[in-house]
């Protein structure tokens, strides 16, 4: 009798432990997946239980989850809004997704929300640092004609759970050139901006536009286009097009490089800056500065 009772206790203990283990695994495999709200004004996170264990299979599962409509139509699946994924590739932490032509039929608001949901979800996976979207193998441009390059979650963090297309006023400290083009002049610019744009990208775009005041001068070719601006682990990655290489103003290469660097490092989340040309960091700027360099703040160039 005692032996039977002991055996029963052991069986119960084993069953309890197995049950606890399963619950623990389910908790560990819960993954944040972002969807478009029913009102199409924001993205919202819903926990998803990942079944796959291997990295590539998990990414495919996440793509399927974002293409599966909610059972009760409580929210909209970002990959089930009239377009299809043609193919995708992952290399060195960069996930490139190629959509079909119907992606272009999304409204401006829908496209921003879909893009935000995709990027916020997939960059949450440890194998994915950046996401880029192509349409029928062609580069994606936003409604203002700006090239949409590599993206990470930081670019959309302002919109998580908030209304889309909201505006905020921000005070930026920007560095432009002095009259001789060999030193930097700090200036304060008050700007009302759309929170769909990250502050890092806003700063680079404002530098390209040039100064508003007197006795300060431009540092960057105004024809320069911004492909992408992203931040990861305190490093701001600024991806510009080839027009950046053609300097139309009489400024030293130091002034141009640290006009960008010093302005961005004014933000609390940026410590270093790397600049690339169409995603390529193998070149050299004006035969002096390697694009492979991580630039830090330079106080010696600031005119007293």
MOSULLIN-V532792 format. One line per field, one symbol per residue. phi: phi as a letter, one per 30 degrees, with the letter a starting at -180 (. if undefined). psi: psi as a letter, one per 40 degrees, with the letter a starting at -180 (. if undefined). Layout:
BEGIN
phi: ???
psi: ???
END
This chain:
BEGIN
phi: .dddddddddddddddddddddddddddddbdccbddedhcacbcbdbddcdccedddddddddddccddechdacddcbbjbbddaabbbhiccccccdddeddddedddddddddddddddddddccbbbccbhicdcbddciddccdbbdddbddcdicddidbbcbccccccdddcicbccdbcbcbcbdddcddddedddddddjdcccibbdbbedddccdabbbbhiccccccdddddccccdbdddddddddddddddddcccbbbcbchiccddbdhibcddddcdcebdddddd
psi: ddddddddddddddddddddddddddddehhhhhihidefeiiihhihhhdididddddddddddeehiidefdihhdeffeiihdiiihhfehhhhhiidedeeiidddddddddddddddeehdehdihihihfeiihiaeeehhhahiiddeeddeheiiifiiihihihihaiadeeeiihiihhhhhihedhidddddddddddiidaieiiieiheehihdihihhfehhhhhiaedddhheigiidddddeddddddedidehdihhhihfeheeahhffdhheeihiihhedehh.
END
